[in-house]
């Protein structure tokens, strides 16, 4: 699903962006290794953390809860 979204992202109507977001959400919700990897990426790259935080604040509670679980540790550099 992510690969299809990646191919569709640069099209004039970027259908791929929501498709990639959905793929990441499904991976994080079902795979603990993927959730840890997203957590590391959020700690390492501030722009990823800010983008995920933006989605957290606007997403339905069930989705926001899953995304909150990938927040970097308090002591991590952001």
N, CA, C and O atoms as a Maestro MAE file, in Angstrom:
{
 s_m_m2io_version
 :::
 2.0.0
}

f_m_ct {
 s_m_title
 :::
 protein
 m_atom[312] {
  # First column is atom index #
  i_m_mmod_type
  r_m_x_coord
  r_m_y_coord
  r_m_z_coord
  i_m_residue_number
  s_m_chain_name
  s_m_pdb_residue_name
  s_m_pdb_atom_name
  i_m_atomic_number
  :::
  1 25 0.829 -1.176 0.000 1 A "UNK " " N  " 7
  2 3 0.000 0.000 0.000 1 A "UNK " " CA " 6
  3 2 0.887 1.258 0.000 1 A "UNK " " C  " 6
  4 15 0.590 2.232 -0.691 1 A "UNK " " O  " 8
  5 25 1.963 1.225 0.772 2 A "UNK " " N  " 7
  6 3 2.862 2.379 0.826 2 A "UNK " " CA " 6
  7 2 3.527 2.596 -0.529 2 A "UNK " " C  " 6
  8 15 3.656 3.732 -0.986 2 A "UNK " " O  " 8
  9 25 3.944 1.515 -1.168 3 A "UNK " " N  " 7
  10 3 4.610 1.634 -2.470 3 A "UNK " " CA " 6
  11 2 3.669 2.235 -3.510 3 A "UNK " " C  " 6
  12 15 4.092 3.058 -4.322 3 A "UNK " " O  " 8
  13 25 2.421 1.842 -3.496 4 A "UNK " " N  " 7
  14 3 1.442 2.408 -4.430 4 A "UNK " " CA " 6
  15 2 1.261 3.895 -4.133 4 A "UNK " " C  " 6
  16 15 1.196 4.707 -5.057 4 A "UNK " " O  " 8
  17 25 1.181 4.257 -2.856 5 A "UNK " " N  " 7
  18 3 1.060 5.660 -2.475 5 A "UNK " " CA " 6
  19 2 2.263 6.472 -2.902 5 A "UNK " " C  " 6
  20 15 2.130 7.624 -3.315 5 A "UNK " " O  " 8
  21 25 3.444 5.869 -2.801 6 A "UNK " " N  " 7
  22 3 4.665 6.552 -3.214 6 A "UNK " " CA " 6
  23 2 4.653 6.847 -4.711 6 A "UNK " " C  " 6
  24 15 5.101 7.910 -5.142 6 A "UNK " " O  " 8
  25 25 4.143 5.911 -5.498 7 A "UNK " " N  " 7
  26 3 4.052 6.107 -6.944 7 A "UNK " " CA " 6
  27 2 3.020 7.184 -7.274 7 A "UNK " " C  " 6
  28 15 3.230 7.977 -8.191 7 A "UNK " " O  " 8
  29 25 1.914 7.221 -6.541 8 A "UNK " " N  " 7
  30 3 0.838 8.169 -6.822 8 A "UNK " " CA " 6
  31 2 1.060 9.556 -6.219 8 A "UNK " " C  " 6
  32 15 0.356 10.495 -6.588 8 A "UNK " " O  " 8
  33 25 2.003 9.709 -5.317 9 A "UNK " " N  " 7
  34 3 2.222 10.986 -4.629 9 A "UNK " " CA " 6
  35 2 2.549 12.154 -5.558 9 A "UNK " " C  " 6
  36 15 2.013 13.242 -5.349 9 A "UNK " " O  " 8
  37 25 3.397 11.989 -6.567 10 A "UNK " " N  " 7
  38 3 3.736 13.151 -7.393 10 A "UNK " " CA " 6
  39 2 2.703 13.491 -8.479 10 A "UNK " " C  " 6
  40 15 2.940 14.404 -9.271 10 A "UNK " " O  " 8
  41 25 1.592 12.798 -8.537 11 A "UNK " " N  " 7
  42 3 0.572 13.096 -9.552 11 A "UNK " " CA " 6
  43 2 -0.094 14.431 -9.240 11 A "UNK " " C  " 6
  44 15 -0.016 14.912 -8.109 11 A "UNK " " O  " 8
  45 25 -0.750 15.034 -10.230 12 A "UNK " " N  " 7
  46 3 -1.395 16.338 -9.995 12 A "UNK " " CA " 6
  47 2 -2.391 16.330 -8.825 12 A "UNK " " C  " 6
  48 15 -2.475 17.305 -8.078 12 A "UNK " " O  " 8
  49 25 -3.124 15.263 -8.669 13 A "UNK " " N  " 7
  50 3 -3.983 15.110 -7.494 13 A "UNK " " CA " 6
  51 2 -3.313 14.035 -6.649 13 A "UNK " " C  " 6
  52 15 -3.398 12.853 -6.982 13 A "UNK " " O  " 8
  53 25 -2.643 14.423 -5.552 14 A "UNK " " N  " 7
  54 3 -1.789 13.481 -4.816 14 A "UNK " " CA " 6
  55 2 -2.567 12.480 -3.961 14 A "UNK " " C  " 6
  56 15 -2.594 12.583 -2.735 14 A "UNK " " O  " 8
  57 25 -3.195 11.518 -4.622 15 A "UNK " " N  " 7
  58 3 -3.909 10.465 -3.905 15 A "UNK " " CA " 6
  59 2 -2.964 9.611 -3.068 15 A "UNK " " C  " 6
  60 15 -3.389 8.946 -2.124 15 A "UNK " " O  " 8
  61 25 -1.699 9.633 -3.414 16 A "UNK " " N  " 7
  62 3 -0.735 8.784 -2.740 16 A "UNK " " CA " 6
  63 2 -0.424 9.193 -1.312 16 A "UNK " " C  " 6
  64 15 -0.091 8.339 -0.490 16 A "UNK " " O  " 8
  65 25 -0.524 10.467 -0.998 17 A "UNK " " N  " 7
  66 3 -0.173 10.938 0.342 17 A "UNK " " CA " 6
  67 2 -1.094 10.325 1.410 17 A "UNK " " C  " 6
  68 15 -0.590 9.783 2.394 17 A "UNK " " O  " 8
  69 25 -2.423 10.391 1.249 18 A "UNK " " N  " 7
  70 3 -3.271 9.736 2.250 18 A "UNK " " CA " 6
  71 2 -3.078 8.217 2.273 18 A "UNK " " C  " 6
  72 15 -3.190 7.590 3.327 18 A "UNK " " O  " 8
  73 25 -2.792 7.640 1.127 19 A "UNK " " N  " 7
  74 3 -2.565 6.196 1.068 19 A "UNK " " CA " 6
  75 2 -1.305 5.812 1.850 19 A "UNK " " C  " 6
  76 15 -1.294 4.797 2.547 19 A "UNK " " O  " 8
  77 25 -0.249 6.617 1.736 20 A "UNK " " N  " 7
  78 3 0.972 6.354 2.503 20 A "UNK " " CA " 6
  79 2 0.719 6.543 3.995 20 A "UNK " " C  " 6
  80 15 1.221 5.768 4.809 20 A "UNK " " O  " 8
  81 25 -0.046 7.558 4.360 21 A "UNK " " N  " 7
  82 3 -0.365 7.787 5.771 21 A "UNK " " CA " 6
  83 2 -1.150 6.606 6.344 21 A "UNK " " C  " 6
  84 15 -0.893 6.169 7.466 21 A "UNK " " O  " 8
  85 25 -2.095 6.102 5.578 22 A "UNK " " N  " 7
  86 3 -2.869 4.947 6.026 22 A "UNK " " CA " 6
  87 2 -1.979 3.718 6.192 22 A "UNK " " C  " 6
  88 15 -2.136 2.960 7.148 22 A "UNK " " O  " 8
  89 25 -1.057 3.524 5.274 23 A "UNK " " N  " 7
  90 3 -0.139 2.383 5.360 23 A "UNK " " CA " 6
  91 2 0.732 2.472 6.612 23 A "UNK " " C  " 6
  92 15 0.933 1.472 7.301 23 A "UNK " " O  " 8
  93 25 1.247 3.665 6.907 24 A "UNK " " N  " 7
  94 3 2.068 3.835 8.107 24 A "UNK " " CA " 6
  95 2 1.242 3.592 9.360 24 A "UNK " " C  " 6
  96 15 1.702 2.932 10.292 24 A "UNK " " O  " 8
  97 25 0.019 4.125 9.387 25 A "UNK " " N  " 7
  98 3 -0.848 3.905 10.547 25 A "UNK " " CA " 6
  99 2 -1.098 2.413 10.760 25 A "UNK " " C  " 6
  100 15 -1.002 1.930 11.888 25 A "UNK " " O  " 8
  101 25 -1.414 1.683 9.702 26 A "UNK " " N  " 7
  102 3 -1.676 0.244 9.835 26 A "UNK " " CA " 6
  103 2 -0.443 -0.507 10.318 26 A "UNK " " C  " 6
  104 15 -0.552 -1.421 11.136 26 A "UNK " " O  " 8
  105 25 0.721 -0.131 9.821 27 A "UNK " " N  " 7
  106 3 1.958 -0.774 10.279 27 A "UNK " " CA " 6
  107 2 2.202 -0.517 11.760 27 A "UNK " " C  " 6
  108 15 2.525 -1.438 12.511 27 A "UNK " " O  " 8
  109 25 2.047 0.732 12.174 28 A "UNK " " N  " 7
  110 3 2.297 1.090 13.573 28 A "UNK " " CA " 6
  111 2 1.293 0.395 14.491 28 A "UNK " " C  " 6
  112 15 1.653 -0.048 15.581 28 A "UNK " " O  " 8
  113 25 0.054 0.300 14.059 29 A "UNK " " N  " 7
  114 3 -0.993 -0.297 14.887 29 A "UNK " " CA " 6
  115 2 -0.825 -1.805 15.043 29 A "UNK " " C  " 6
  116 15 -1.271 -2.372 16.041 29 A "UNK " " O  " 8
  117 25 -0.192 -2.464 14.075 30 A "UNK " " N  " 7
  118 3 -0.122 -3.922 14.106 30 A "UNK " " CA " 6
  119 2 1.264 -4.498 14.331 30 A "UNK " " C  " 6
  120 15 1.395 -5.691 14.606 30 A "UNK " " O  " 8
  121 25 2.305 -3.679 14.220 31 A "UNK " " N  " 7
  122 3 3.654 -4.201 14.289 31 A "UNK " " CA " 6
  123 2 4.487 -3.407 15.295 31 A "UNK " " C  " 6
  124 15 4.793 -2.240 15.047 31 A "UNK " " O  " 8
  125 25 4.862 -4.012 16.424 32 A "UNK " " N  " 7
  126 3 5.644 -3.297 17.434 32 A "UNK " " CA " 6
  127 2 7.005 -2.819 16.915 32 A "UNK " " C  " 6
  128 15 7.484 -1.761 17.324 32 A "UNK " " O  " 8
  129 25 7.621 -3.579 16.031 33 A "UNK " " N  " 7
  130 3 8.909 -3.165 15.474 33 A "UNK " " CA " 6
  131 2 8.740 -1.888 14.644 33 A "UNK " " C  " 6
  132 15 9.564 -0.978 14.740 33 A "UNK " " O  " 8
  133 25 7.707 -1.814 13.851 34 A "UNK " " N  " 7
  134 3 7.444 -0.614 13.045 34 A "UNK " " CA " 6
  135 2 7.152 0.580 13.957 34 A "UNK " " C  " 6
  136 15 7.581 1.698 13.671 34 A "UNK " " O  " 8
  137 25 6.431 0.350 15.041 35 A "UNK " " N  " 7
  138 3 6.130 1.436 15.983 35 A "UNK " " CA " 6
  139 2 7.415 1.967 16.612 35 A "UNK " " C  " 6
  140 15 7.566 3.179 16.762 35 A "UNK " " O  " 8
  141 25 8.343 1.087 16.982 36 A "UNK " " N  " 7
  142 3 9.625 1.527 17.541 36 A "UNK " " CA " 6
  143 2 10.435 2.294 16.504 36 A "UNK " " C  " 6
  144 15 11.094 3.281 16.832 36 A "UNK " " O  " 8
  145 25 10.387 1.847 15.269 37 A "UNK " " N  " 7
  146 3 11.137 2.518 14.200 37 A "UNK " " CA " 6
  147 2 10.590 3.930 13.970 37 A "UNK " " C  " 6
  148 15 11.358 4.876 13.798 37 A "UNK " " O  " 8
  149 25 9.261 4.068 13.967 38 A "UNK " " N  " 7
  150 3 8.659 5.395 13.812 38 A "UNK " " CA " 6
  151 2 9.027 6.270 15.007 38 A "UNK " " C  " 6
  152 15 9.274 7.465 14.846 38 A "UNK " " O  " 8
  153 25 9.066 5.687 16.196 39 A "UNK " " N  " 7
  154 3 9.444 6.436 17.391 39 A "UNK " " CA " 6
  155 2 10.874 6.960 17.260 39 A "UNK " " C  " 6
  156 15 11.148 8.108 17.610 39 A "UNK " " O  " 8
  157 25 11.772 6.139 16.766 40 A "UNK " " N  " 7
  158 3 13.162 6.567 16.566 40 A "UNK " " CA " 6
  159 2 13.226 7.685 15.526 40 A "UNK " " C  " 6
  160 15 13.941 8.669 15.714 40 A "UNK " " O  " 8
  161 25 12.491 7.537 14.443 41 A "UNK " " N  " 7
  162 3 12.487 8.572 13.403 41 A "UNK " " CA " 6
  163 2 11.917 9.885 13.924 41 A "UNK " " C  " 6
  164 15 12.406 10.958 13.571 41 A "UNK " " O  " 8
  165 25 10.890 9.806 14.760 42 A "UNK " " N  " 7
  166 3 10.315 11.020 15.342 42 A "UNK " " CA " 6
  167 2 11.314 11.702 16.267 42 A "UNK " " C  " 6
  168 15 11.347 12.930 16.348 42 A "UNK " " O  " 8
  169 25 12.122 10.922 16.960 43 A "UNK " " N  " 7
  170 3 13.129 11.507 17.837 43 A "UNK " " CA " 6
  171 2 14.299 12.101 17.077 43 A "UNK " " C  " 6
  172 15 14.895 13.084 17.516 43 A "UNK " " O  " 8
  173 25 14.629 11.512 15.944 44 A "UNK " " N  " 7
  174 3 15.785 11.952 15.170 44 A "UNK " " CA " 6
  175 2 15.465 13.143 14.266 44 A "UNK " " C  " 6
  176 15 16.287 14.047 14.119 44 A "UNK " " O  " 8
  177 25 14.299 13.150 13.675 45 A "UNK " " N  " 7
  178 3 13.937 14.198 12.716 45 A "UNK " " CA " 6
  179 2 12.747 15.001 13.229 45 A "UNK " " C  " 6
  180 15 11.625 14.502 13.319 45 A "UNK " " O  " 8
  181 25 13.021 16.228 13.555 46 A "UNK " " N  " 7
  182 3 11.988 17.098 14.131 46 A "UNK " " CA " 6
  183 2 10.806 17.294 13.189 46 A "UNK " " C  " 6
  184 15 9.663 17.347 13.643 46 A "UNK " " O  " 8
  185 25 11.059 17.403 11.886 47 A "UNK " " N  " 7
  186 3 9.965 17.640 10.945 47 A "UNK " " CA " 6
  187 2 9.003 16.457 10.905 47 A "UNK " " C  " 6
  188 15 7.803 16.648 10.713 47 A "UNK " " O  " 8
  189 25 9.507 15.244 11.082 48 A "UNK " " N  " 7
  190 3 8.619 14.075 11.135 48 A "UNK " " CA " 6
  191 2 7.787 14.142 12.408 48 A "UNK " " C  " 6
  192 15 6.585 13.876 12.388 48 A "UNK " " O  " 8
  193 25 8.437 14.501 13.521 49 A "UNK " " N  " 7
  194 3 7.707 14.606 14.782 49 A "UNK " " CA " 6
  195 2 6.605 15.668 14.684 49 A "UNK " " C  " 6
  196 15 5.482 15.440 15.134 49 A "UNK " " O  " 8
  197 25 6.920 16.814 14.105 50 A "UNK " " N  " 7
  198 3 5.918 17.882 13.986 50 A "UNK " " CA " 6
  199 2 4.763 17.467 13.075 50 A "UNK " " C  " 6
  200 15 3.606 17.781 13.355 50 A "UNK " " O  " 8
  201 25 5.072 16.766 11.992 51 A "UNK " " N  " 7
  202 3 4.014 16.303 11.092 51 A "UNK " " CA " 6
  203 2 3.115 15.284 11.789 51 A "UNK " " C  " 6
  204 15 1.891 15.342 11.669 51 A "UNK " " O  " 8
  205 25 3.728 14.350 12.519 52 A "UNK " " N  " 7
  206 3 2.935 13.340 13.227 52 A "UNK " " CA " 6
  207 2 2.119 13.987 14.341 52 A "UNK " " C  " 6
  208 15 0.982 13.587 14.589 52 A "UNK " " O  " 8
  209 25 2.690 14.981 15.011 53 A "UNK " " N  " 7
  210 3 1.966 15.694 16.060 53 A "UNK " " CA " 6
  211 2 0.761 16.438 15.475 53 A "UNK " " C  " 6
  212 15 -0.309 16.469 16.081 53 A "UNK " " O  " 8
  213 25 0.943 17.033 14.302 54 A "UNK " " N  " 7
  214 3 -0.144 17.723 13.606 54 A "UNK " " CA " 6
  215 2 -1.294 16.752 13.330 54 A "UNK " " C  " 6
  216 15 -2.459 17.087 13.543 54 A "UNK " " O  " 8
  217 25 -0.964 15.556 12.860 55 A "UNK " " N  " 7
  218 3 -1.993 14.553 12.563 55 A "UNK " " CA " 6
  219 2 -2.641 14.067 13.856 55 A "UNK " " C  " 6
  220 15 -3.858 13.894 13.910 55 A "UNK " " O  " 8
  221 25 -1.841 13.846 14.896 56 A "UNK " " N  " 7
  222 3 -2.374 13.408 16.201 56 A "UNK " " CA " 6
  223 2 -3.472 14.335 16.705 56 A "UNK " " C  " 6
  224 15 -4.516 13.884 17.177 56 A "UNK " " O  " 8
  225 25 -3.223 15.626 16.599 57 A "UNK " " N  " 7
  226 3 -4.163 16.607 17.135 57 A "UNK " " CA " 6
  227 2 -5.466 16.645 16.361 57 A "UNK " " C  " 6
  228 15 -6.487 17.051 16.915 57 A "UNK " " O  " 8
  229 25 -5.469 16.239 15.110 58 A "UNK " " N  " 7
  230 3 -6.651 16.337 14.273 58 A "UNK " " CA " 6
  231 2 -7.327 15.002 13.996 58 A "UNK " " C  " 6
  232 15 -8.436 14.971 13.463 58 A "UNK " " O  " 8
  233 25 -6.681 13.909 14.347 59 A "UNK " " N  " 7
  234 3 -7.205 12.578 14.055 59 A "UNK " " CA " 6
  235 2 -8.257 12.165 15.081 59 A "UNK " " C  " 6
  236 15 -8.281 12.679 16.199 59 A "UNK " " O  " 8
  237 25 -9.120 11.239 14.693 60 A "UNK " " N  " 7
  238 3 -10.043 10.662 15.674 60 A "UNK " " CA " 6
  239 2 -9.273 10.018 16.819 60 A "UNK " " C  " 6
  240 15 -8.112 9.640 16.661 60 A "UNK " " O  " 8
  241 25 -9.918 9.896 17.959 61 A "UNK " " N  " 7
  242 3 -9.217 9.457 19.177 61 A "UNK " " CA " 6
  243 2 -8.525 8.106 19.021 61 A "UNK " " C  " 6
  244 15 -7.428 7.922 19.549 61 A "UNK " " O  " 8
  245 25 -9.127 7.172 18.323 62 A "UNK " " N  " 7
  246 3 -8.515 5.845 18.179 62 A "UNK " " CA " 6
  247 2 -7.200 5.921 17.396 62 A "UNK " " C  " 6
  248 15 -6.220 5.265 17.747 62 A "UNK " " O  " 8
  249 25 -7.194 6.719 16.346 63 A "UNK " " N  " 7
  250 3 -5.976 6.891 15.545 63 A "UNK " " CA " 6
  251 2 -4.938 7.699 16.319 63 A "UNK " " C  " 6
  252 15 -3.751 7.374 16.299 63 A "UNK " " O  " 8
  253 25 -5.384 8.740 16.993 64 A "UNK " " N  " 7
  254 3 -4.474 9.583 17.769 64 A "UNK " " CA " 6
  255 2 -3.784 8.775 18.867 64 A "UNK " " C  " 6
  256 15 -2.603 8.988 19.141 64 A "UNK " " O  " 8
  257 25 -4.497 7.866 19.485 65 A "UNK " " N  " 7
  258 3 -3.916 7.024 20.538 65 A "UNK " " CA " 6
  259 2 -2.779 6.180 19.980 65 A "UNK " " C  " 6
  260 15 -1.730 6.056 20.613 65 A "UNK " " O  " 8
  261 25 -2.976 5.604 18.811 66 A "UNK " " N  " 7
  262 3 -1.928 4.790 18.190 66 A "UNK " " CA " 6
  263 2 -0.723 5.665 17.849 66 A "UNK " " C  " 6
  264 15 0.418 5.263 18.075 66 A "UNK " " O  " 8
  265 25 -0.969 6.846 17.312 67 A "UNK " " N  " 7
  266 3 0.142 7.731 16.955 67 A "UNK " " CA " 6
  267 2 0.875 8.256 18.185 67 A "UNK " " C  " 6
  268 15 2.093 8.434 18.147 67 A "UNK " " O  " 8
  269 25 0.151 8.505 19.273 68 A "UNK " " N  " 7
  270 3 0.805 8.959 20.512 68 A "UNK " " CA " 6
  271 2 1.772 7.914 21.042 68 A "UNK " " C  " 6
  272 15 2.763 8.255 21.687 68 A "UNK " " O  " 8
  273 25 1.494 6.657 20.778 69 A "UNK " " N  " 7
  274 3 2.382 5.597 21.269 69 A "UNK " " CA " 6
  275 2 3.747 5.652 20.593 69 A "UNK " " C  " 6
  276 15 4.689 5.010 21.057 69 A "UNK " " O  " 8
  277 25 3.869 6.414 19.495 70 A "UNK " " N  " 7
  278 3 5.154 6.521 18.802 70 A "UNK " " CA " 6
  279 2 5.897 7.798 19.138 70 A "UNK " " C  " 6
  280 15 6.915 8.100 18.516 70 A "UNK " " O  " 8
  281 25 5.410 8.555 20.111 71 A "UNK " " N  " 7
  282 3 6.139 9.764 20.522 71 A "UNK " " CA " 6
  283 2 7.494 9.374 21.085 71 A "UNK " " C  " 6
  284 15 7.614 8.368 21.785 71 A "UNK " " O  " 8
  285 25 8.519 10.171 20.782 72 A "UNK " " N  " 7
  286 3 9.845 9.851 21.317 72 A "UNK " " CA " 6
  287 2 9.874 9.998 22.838 72 A "UNK " " C  " 6
  288 15 9.033 10.672 23.432 72 A "UNK " " O  " 8
  289 25 10.849 9.359 23.440 73 A "UNK " " N  " 7
  290 3 11.013 9.450 24.895 73 A "UNK " " CA " 6
  291 2 11.269 10.886 25.300 73 A "UNK " " C  " 6
  292 15 11.747 11.686 24.496 73 A "UNK " " O  " 8
  293 25 10.957 11.217 26.536 74 A "UNK " " N  " 7
  294 3 11.123 12.576 27.024 74 A "UNK " " CA " 6
  295 2 12.550 13.082 26.923 74 A "UNK " " C  " 6
  296 15 12.764 14.269 26.679 74 A "UNK " " O  " 8
  297 25 13.522 12.216 27.104 75 A "UNK " " N  " 7
  298 3 14.913 12.633 27.085 75 A "UNK " " CA " 6
  299 2 15.522 12.689 25.695 75 A "UNK " " C  " 6
  300 15 16.683 13.071 25.553 75 A "UNK " " O  " 8
  301 25 14.772 12.320 24.668 76 A "UNK " " N  " 7
  302 3 15.312 12.296 23.319 76 A "UNK " " CA " 6
  303 2 15.468 13.701 22.759 76 A "UNK " " C  " 6
  304 15 14.699 14.604 23.089 76 A "UNK " " O  " 8
  305 25 16.470 13.874 21.913 77 A "UNK " " N  " 7
  306 3 16.659 15.167 21.251 77 A "UNK " " CA " 6
  307 2 15.609 15.338 20.172 77 A "UNK " " C  " 6
  308 15 15.379 14.441 19.362 77 A "UNK " " O  " 8
  309 25 14.974 16.501 20.172 78 A "UNK " " N  " 7
  310 3 13.968 16.752 19.151 78 A "UNK " " CA " 6
  311 2 14.377 17.913 18.378 78 A "UNK " " C  " 6
  312 15 13.674 18.316 17.451 78 A "UNK " " O  " 8
  :::
 }
 m_bond[311] {
  # First column is bond index #
  i_m_from
  i_m_to
  i_m_order
  :::
  1 1 2 1
  2 2 3 1
  3 3 4 2
  4 3 5 1
  5 5 6 1
  6 6 7 1
  7 7 8 2
  8 7 9 1
  9 9 10 1
  10 10 11 1
  11 11 12 2
  12 11 13 1
  13 13 14 1
  14 14 15 1
  15 15 16 2
  16 15 17 1
  17 17 18 1
  18 18 19 1
  19 19 20 2
  20 19 21 1
  21 21 22 1
  22 22 23 1
  23 23 24 2
  24 23 25 1
  25 25 26 1
  26 26 27 1
  27 27 28 2
  28 27 29 1
  29 29 30 1
  30 30 31 1
  31 31 32 2
  32 31 33 1
  33 33 34 1
  34 34 35 1
  35 35 36 2
  36 35 37 1
  37 37 38 1
  38 38 39 1
  39 39 40 2
  40 39 41 1
  41 41 42 1
  42 42 43 1
  43 43 44 2
  44 43 45 1
  45 45 46 1
  46 46 47 1
  47 47 48 2
  48 47 49 1
  49 49 50 1
  50 50 51 1
  51 51 52 2
  52 51 53 1
  53 53 54 1
  54 54 55 1
  55 55 56 2
  56 55 57 1
  57 57 58 1
  58 58 59 1
  59 59 60 2
  60 59 61 1
  61 61 62 1
  62 62 63 1
  63 63 64 2
  64 63 65 1
  65 65 66 1
  66 66 67 1
  67 67 68 2
  68 67 69 1
  69 69 70 1
  70 70 71 1
  71 71 72 2
  72 71 73 1
  73 73 74 1
  74 74 75 1
  75 75 76 2
  76 75 77 1
  77 77 78 1
  78 78 79 1
  79 79 80 2
  80 79 81 1
  81 81 82 1
  82 82 83 1
  83 83 84 2
  84 83 85 1
  85 85 86 1
  86 86 87 1
  87 87 88 2
  88 87 89 1
  89 89 90 1
  90 90 91 1
  91 91 92 2
  92 91 93 1
  93 93 94 1
  94 94 95 1
  95 95 96 2
  96 95 97 1
  97 97 98 1
  98 98 99 1
  99 99 100 2
  100 99 101 1
  101 101 102 1
  102 102 103 1
  103 103 104 2
  104 103 105 1
  105 105 106 1
  106 106 107 1
  107 107 108 2
  108 107 109 1
  109 109 110 1
  110 110 111 1
  111 111 112 2
  112 111 113 1
  113 113 114 1
  114 114 115 1
  115 115 116 2
  116 115 117 1
  117 117 118 1
  118 118 119 1
  119 119 120 2
  120 119 121 1
  121 121 122 1
  122 122 123 1
  123 123 124 2
  124 123 125 1
  125 125 126 1
  126 126 127 1
  127 127 128 2
  128 127 129 1
  129 129 130 1
  130 130 131 1
  131 131 132 2
  132 131 133 1
  133 133 134 1
  134 134 135 1
  135 135 136 2
  136 135 137 1
  137 137 138 1
  138 138 139 1
  139 139 140 2
  140 139 141 1
  141 141 142 1
  142 142 143 1
  143 143 144 2
  144 143 145 1
  145 145 146 1
  146 146 147 1
  147 147 148 2
  148 147 149 1
  149 149 150 1
  150 150 151 1
  151 151 152 2
  152 151 153 1
  153 153 154 1
  154 154 155 1
  155 155 156 2
  156 155 157 1
  157 157 158 1
  158 158 159 1
  159 159 160 2
  160 159 161 1
  161 161 162 1
  162 162 163 1
  163 163 164 2
  164 163 165 1
  165 165 166 1
  166 166 167 1
  167 167 168 2
  168 167 169 1
  169 169 170 1
  170 170 171 1
  171 171 172 2
  172 171 173 1
  173 173 174 1
  174 174 175 1
  175 175 176 2
  176 175 177 1
  177 177 178 1
  178 178 179 1
  179 179 180 2
  180 179 181 1
  181 181 182 1
  182 182 183 1
  183 183 184 2
  184 183 185 1
  185 185 186 1
  186 186 187 1
  187 187 188 2
  188 187 189 1
  189 189 190 1
  190 190 191 1
  191 191 192 2
  192 191 193 1
  193 193 194 1
  194 194 195 1
  195 195 196 2
  196 195 197 1
  197 197 198 1
  198 198 199 1
  199 199 200 2
  200 199 201 1
  201 201 202 1
  202 202 203 1
  203 203 204 2
  204 203 205 1
  205 205 206 1
  206 206 207 1
  207 207 208 2
  208 207 209 1
  209 209 210 1
  210 210 211 1
  211 211 212 2
  212 211 213 1
  213 213 214 1
  214 214 215 1
  215 215 216 2
  216 215 217 1
  217 217 218 1
  218 218 219 1
  219 219 220 2
  220 219 221 1
  221 221 222 1
  222 222 223 1
  223 223 224 2
  224 223 225 1
  225 225 226 1
  226 226 227 1
  227 227 228 2
  228 227 229 1
  229 229 230 1
  230 230 231 1
  231 231 232 2
  232 231 233 1
  233 233 234 1
  234 234 235 1
  235 235 236 2
  236 235 237 1
  237 237 238 1
  238 238 239 1
  239 239 240 2
  240 239 241 1
  241 241 242 1
  242 242 243 1
  243 243 244 2
  244 243 245 1
  245 245 246 1
  246 246 247 1
  247 247 248 2
  248 247 249 1
  249 249 250 1
  250 250 251 1
  251 251 252 2
  252 251 253 1
  253 253 254 1
  254 254 255 1
  255 255 256 2
  256 255 257 1
  257 257 258 1
  258 258 259 1
  259 259 260 2
  260 259 261 1
  261 261 262 1
  262 262 263 1
  263 263 264 2
  264 263 265 1
  265 265 266 1
  266 266 267 1
  267 267 268 2
  268 267 269 1
  269 269 270 1
  270 270 271 1
  271 271 272 2
  272 271 273 1
  273 273 274 1
  274 274 275 1
  275 275 276 2
  276 275 277 1
  277 277 278 1
  278 278 279 1
  279 279 280 2
  280 279 281 1
  281 281 282 1
  282 282 283 1
  283 283 284 2
  284 283 285 1
  285 285 286 1
  286 286 287 1
  287 287 288 2
  288 287 289 1
  289 289 290 1
  290 290 291 1
  291 291 292 2
  292 291 293 1
  293 293 294 1
  294 294 295 1
  295 295 296 2
  296 295 297 1
  297 297 298 1
  298 298 299 1
  299 299 300 2
  300 299 301 1
  301 301 302 1
  302 302 303 1
  303 303 304 2
  304 303 305 1
  305 305 306 1
  306 306 307 1
  307 307 308 2
  308 307 309 1
  309 309 310 1
  310 310 311 1
  311 311 312 2
  :::
 }
}
